[in-house]
């Protein structure tokens, strides 16, 4: 009996030791990052004092997670600055082009409710009051300016064809083109479809899109109606999305960011014709970044930097600790679920927000010189742990920091960053 007790006691000691060692292993980076850095604090700038070079006409604002209130509020904070100080008139979101047309109609003066509109978007992460606040501010602003000074709301993603097809039907009805056959497109977005596309289905869908393009293109050349330009883009985006469906998983990662960069360029060129030629983007850090998160990954921001040069400004964001609301990644449950996950990033720069009055600050990396502030310059040009939380999280991710953290030089990814000490979860309605 004494022998068994000794074995049980030994096992308990081993289990406790494993728990303690695991806790230390999982949190030692966070502990090491939790110290005051005077160089960062002295260089910190208030977010309200954000400035950009005069030649910049595309500002990409990233978010370290999709599920935090602060990052959604930051979109409006930065957009207000760009509108009021730099004459920006276009906001473009990481959402499909067709998914954002209703939002654009609303801010142009159409009836509706901002919360209902965002709650109807494909990505549930946008079903929040913070996103509705962006639309309401843009609508209110537009009511105070002349038509040529109005703001516009775009989407630059291309993964979900449903809203594009829905908006195409509205377009065809508006311009008396309902006689055009769209049965293949309707089948494409039929939620009850269980069969894989046959070669006949594929040919039919592509033929319908080709016919729509053939009909709409002449209308564009004969009119200044921007809705015709949008109609043609709906066709093009639907075809892009359809082709995307047939790529393998590896190809999809890079293809998506390249296509999003194409869409941003399209928006920018349109804004040069009808607006001020300036666009703000809102997306995940990994898309805004000037480089991919691995040697094989292409980022939208990297594509834009290559194409636009210094006229593209990449503004990342990060946090030290907080609770993120995310879709639950599960191999067991097939139903859609969201959950709050607490996490730390072990970002020693973000930790410095603890000492700021509003618990956040901005660093413009171009203003940090090696000659004047070598320690800080070396820090932003060396590997730093940063948050990199996608739309999907699982409890076992905690054992693999690489699943939700990125370790790289911040200045290699962004032209500047906004850091928060603590962040709170969004509360989406779905």
Helices and strands as residue ranges (DSSP letters): H 2-33, H 38-43, G 47-49, E 58-63, H 69-86, E 90-96, G 98-100, H 101-107, H 114-119, G 124-126, H 129-142, G 147-149, E 152-157, H 162-174, H 183-188, H 199-221, H 226-244, H 249-274, E 279-284, H 285-288, H 300-308, G 309-311, E 312-327, E 338-344, G 350-355, E 360-364, G 365-367, H 374-380, E 383-387, G 395-399, G 401-403, E 405-409, H 410-413, E 416-423
